[in-house]
Amino acid sequence: MSVNESELPPPEKMIRLDGRVIVVTGAGGGIGGGIVRRLAAAGATVVAHTRSSPVEHLVDAAGEPVMAVTADLAEPGAAERVVQAALDSGGRIDGLVNNAGIQPVVHFTEMSDGEWTEMIDTNLTAVHRLTRTTAEAMRAEGTGGSIVHIASIEGRQPTDFHGHYATAKAGLVMHARAAAGAYGPHGIRVNSVSPGLIDRPGLADDWPEGVARWHAAVPLGRMGTPEDVGDACVFLCSDLARWITGTDLVVDGGVLTRPTW
């Protein structure tokens, strides 16, 4: 079983986000691209952040390019530059999807302090800074907004070679909950999305054993797509999620329903 573009809800059948300005970090990757495409198809003005990757290939349903901003989020002042780019481009900021991150492979027992620090700085601390800066801009506007962290089911099920990654992703889930309590009085909702295994070109060739195990375990019978994650973000950024904050939306085809022993 697979999902292709023709099976996705067309723009006119989607939840609408017309008039909203939403920042997506890490837009140059597979999941980031899917998030950008689905938000744009729903009518949002998307500000696509990358550290260095081009984003010219990311277009909305009408064929118009998204707005782009380049920054290393680990650097001082980067969060402020990204938020200011959104304000300059769209005049406001209604949403943020914290998707940027790294996923190096190293066994937990062989991990250096530098590898641990890089992971936490990139996947957790940078998210905190950008969330704080975005929330400050939303508070100044007085219109509220939605912030979504892209976490992972690895935040619940760590693996030997992703221990620091799993720790950071678990931290994102709790950060969203803590931030939801802090910013809720200002009308700012903060949630997380935890994807399962998301397909990409060449994945089955690079990791056949893992893909086979996934297919044997997942109740809905397939790997996820970037658009599956994107549609979860569309929902959480929309008014249909107006009373949802501090929660983690698992997008994994049901694989966490399976026992692991």
BELKA-V195319 format. One record per residue. N is the residue number from 1. RES is the residue in one letter. PSI is psi in whole degrees, 0 to 359 (none if undefined). OMEGA is omega in whole degrees, 0 to 359 (NA if undefined). Layout:
BEGIN
n = [N | N]
res = [RES | RES]
psi = [PSI | PSI]
omega = [OMEGA | OMEGA]
END
This chain:
BEGIN
n = [1 | 2 | 3 | 4 | 5 | 6 | 7 | 8 | 9 | 10 | 11 | 12 | 13 | 14 | 15 | 16 | 17 | 18 | 19 | 20 | 21 | 22 | 23 | 24 | 25 | 26 | 27 | 28 | 29 | 30 | 31 | 32 | 33 | 34 | 35 | 36 | 37 | 38 | 39 | 40 | 41 | 42 | 43 | 44 | 45 | 46 | 47 | 48 | 49 | 50 | 51 | 52 | 53 | 54 | 55 | 56 | 57 | 58 | 59 | 60 | 61 | 62 | 63 | 64 | 65 | 66 | 67 | 68 | 69 | 70 | 71 | 72 | 73 | 74 | 75 | 76 | 77 | 78 | 79 | 80 | 81 | 82 | 83 | 84 | 85 | 86 | 87 | 88 | 89 | 90 | 91 | 92 | 93 | 94 | 95 | 96 | 97 | 98 | 99 | 100 | 101 | 102 | 103 | 104 | 105 | 106 | 107 | 108 | 109 | 110 | 111 | 112 | 113 | 114 | 115 | 116 | 117 | 118 | 119 | 120 | 121 | 122 | 123 | 124 | 125 | 126 | 127 | 128 | 129 | 130 | 131 | 132 | 133 | 134 | 135 | 136 | 137 | 138 | 139 | 140 | 141 | 142 | 143 | 144 | 145 | 146 | 147 | 148 | 149 | 150 | 151 | 152 | 153 | 154 | 155 | 156 | 157 | 158 | 159 | 160 | 161 | 162 | 163 | 164 | 165 | 166 | 167 | 168 | 169 | 170 | 171 | 172 | 173 | 174 | 175 | 176 | 177 | 178 | 179 | 180 | 181 | 182 | 183 | 184 | 185 | 186 | 187 | 188 | 189 | 190 | 191 | 192 | 193 | 194 | 195 | 196 | 197 | 198 | 199 | 200 | 201 | 202 | 203 | 204 | 205 | 206 | 207 | 208 | 209 | 210 | 211 | 212 | 213 | 214 | 215 | 216 | 217 | 218 | 219 | 220 | 221 | 222 | 223 | 224 | 225 | 226 | 227 | 228 | 229 | 230 | 231 | 232 | 233 | 234 | 235 | 236 | 237 | 238 | 239 | 240 | 241 | 242 | 243 | 244 | 245 | 246 | 247 | 248 | 249 | 250 | 251 | 252 | 253 | 254 | 255 | 256 | 257 | 258 | 259 | 260 | 261]
res = [M | S | V | N | E | S | E | L | P | P | P | E | K | M | I | R | L | D | G | R | V | I | V | V | T | G | A | G | G | G | I | G | G | G | I | V | R | R | L | A | A | A | G | A | T | V | V | A | H | T | R | S | S | P | V | E | H | L | V | D | A | A | G | E | P | V | M | A | V | T | A | D | L | A | E | P | G | A | A | E | R | V | V | Q | A | A | L | D | S | G | G | R | I | D | G | L | V | N | N | A | G | I | Q | P | V | V | H | F | T | E | M | S | D | G | E | W | T | E | M | I | D | T | N | L | T | A | V | H | R | L | T | R | T | T | A | E | A | M | R | A | E | G | T | G | G | S | I | V | H | I | A | S | I | E | G | R | Q | P | T | D | F | H | G | H | Y | A | T | A | K | A | G | L | V | M | H | A | R | A | A | A | G | A | Y | G | P | H | G | I | R | V | N | S | V | S | P | G | L | I | D | R | P | G | L | A | D | D | W | P | E | G | V | A | R | W | H | A | A | V | P | L | G | R | M | G | T | P | E | D | V | G | D | A | C | V | F | L | C | S | D | L | A | R | W | I | T | G | T | D | L | V | V | D | G | G | V | L | T | R | P | T | W]
psi = [136 | 165 | 131 | 177 | 324 | 341 | 355 | 147 | 131 | 161 | 320 | 346 | 359 | 161 | 138 | 140 | 29 | 137 | 357 | 144 | 120 | 129 | 135 | 119 | 157 | 37 | 345 | 347 | 178 | 307 | 316 | 319 | 319 | 320 | 314 | 312 | 318 | 322 | 317 | 320 | 332 | 358 | 0 | 151 | 117 | 129 | 109 | 116 | 140 | 161 | 321 | 344 | 146 | 151 | 17 | 336 | 350 | 111 | 155 | 183 | 335 | 359 | 11 | 138 | 147 | 164 | 142 | 146 | 138 | 131 | 148 | 106 | 346 | 348 | 147 | 136 | 352 | 319 | 316 | 322 | 319 | 314 | 319 | 324 | 320 | 318 | 321 | 323 | 315 | 353 | 356 | 175 | 120 | 341 | 157 | 131 | 111 | 92 | 338 | 140 | 174 | 160 | 62 | 158 | 120 | 139 | 143 | 322 | 348 | 7 | 133 | 163 | 322 | 319 | 320 | 312 | 319 | 318 | 310 | 318 | 317 | 314 | 347 | 305 | 318 | 325 | 318 | 314 | 315 | 324 | 313 | 315 | 318 | 316 | 323 | 319 | 320 | 320 | 321 | 324 | 329 | 18 | 2 | 193 | 184 | 132 | 132 | 127 | 133 | 105 | 225 | 152 | 346 | 345 | 346 | 334 | 87 | 155 | 163 | 323 | 5 | 29 | 316 | 326 | 314 | 321 | 316 | 320 | 322 | 322 | 324 | 320 | 314 | 326 | 318 | 319 | 316 | 316 | 326 | 319 | 323 | 320 | 352 | 318 | 345 | 11 | 18 | 120 | 141 | 122 | 173 | 156 | 129 | 98 | 155 | 209 | 120 | 128 | 153 | 160 | 129 | 356 | 316 | 329 | 323 | 329 | 61 | 322 | 317 | 319 | 319 | 317 | 322 | 312 | 328 | 337 | 332 | 124 | 324 | 3 | 15 | 167 | 163 | 169 | 158 | 327 | 331 | 317 | 319 | 319 | 327 | 321 | 321 | 313 | 311 | 336 | 355 | 170 | 343 | 340 | 25 | 338 | 28 | 118 | 149 | 19 | 162 | 118 | 111 | 126 | 83 | 14 | 10 | 9 | 333 | 354 | 348 | 139 | 151 | 8 | none]
omega = [180 | 177 | 176 | 185 | 183 | 181 | 178 | 175 | 178 | 183 | 184 | 179 | 184 | 165 | 185 | 178 | 183 | 177 | 181 | 179 | 185 | 177 | 174 | 178 | 181 | 186 | 182 | 180 | 183 | 180 | 179 | 178 | 178 | 178 | 179 | 183 | 184 | 175 | 179 | 178 | 178 | 175 | 180 | 166 | 187 | 172 | 187 | 179 | 167 | 174 | 181 | 187 | 175 | 179 | 181 | 181 | 181 | 181 | 179 | 187 | 179 | 179 | 180 | 180 | 174 | 176 | 186 | 173 | 181 | 179 | 171 | 188 | 177 | 182 | 176 | 177 | 183 | 180 | 179 | 180 | 180 | 180 | 179 | 177 | 178 | 179 | 179 | 184 | 187 | 179 | 182 | 173 | 184 | 183 | 177 | 172 | 180 | 183 | 185 | 178 | 178 | 182 | 178 | 182 | 176 | 180 | 184 | 183 | 181 | 185 | 177 | 175 | 180 | 179 | 177 | 183 | 178 | 180 | 183 | 179 | 185 | 189 | 182 | 183 | 179 | 177 | 178 | 181 | 183 | 176 | 180 | 182 | 178 | 180 | 177 | 178 | 178 | 178 | 179 | 178 | 180 | 183 | 182 | 180 | 182 | 176 | 182 | 173 | 172 | 180 | 181 | 173 | 174 | 172 | 177 | 183 | 182 | 175 | 186 | 186 | 179 | 185 | 179 | 176 | 179 | 179 | 179 | 181 | 174 | 177 | 178 | 179 | 179 | 177 | 179 | 180 | 180 | 180 | 178 | 178 | 183 | 188 | 180 | 179 | 178 | 179 | 181 | 179 | 179 | 180 | 175 | 175 | 180 | 179 | 166 | 182 | 181 | 183 | 174 | 179 | 177 | 184 | 181 | 177 | 182 | 187 | 185 | 182 | 180 | 178 | 178 | 178 | 178 | 181 | 179 | 186 | 192 | 181 | 182 | 163 | 180 | 168 | 177 | 175 | 174 | 180 | 175 | 178 | 179 | 181 | 174 | 178 | 176 | 180 | 184 | 177 | 186 | 178 | 177 | 178 | 189 | 181 | 179 | 176 | 180 | 183 | 178 | 180 | 181 | 181 | 190 | 180 | 178 | 187 | 179 | 174 | 183 | 174 | 182 | 180 | NA]
END
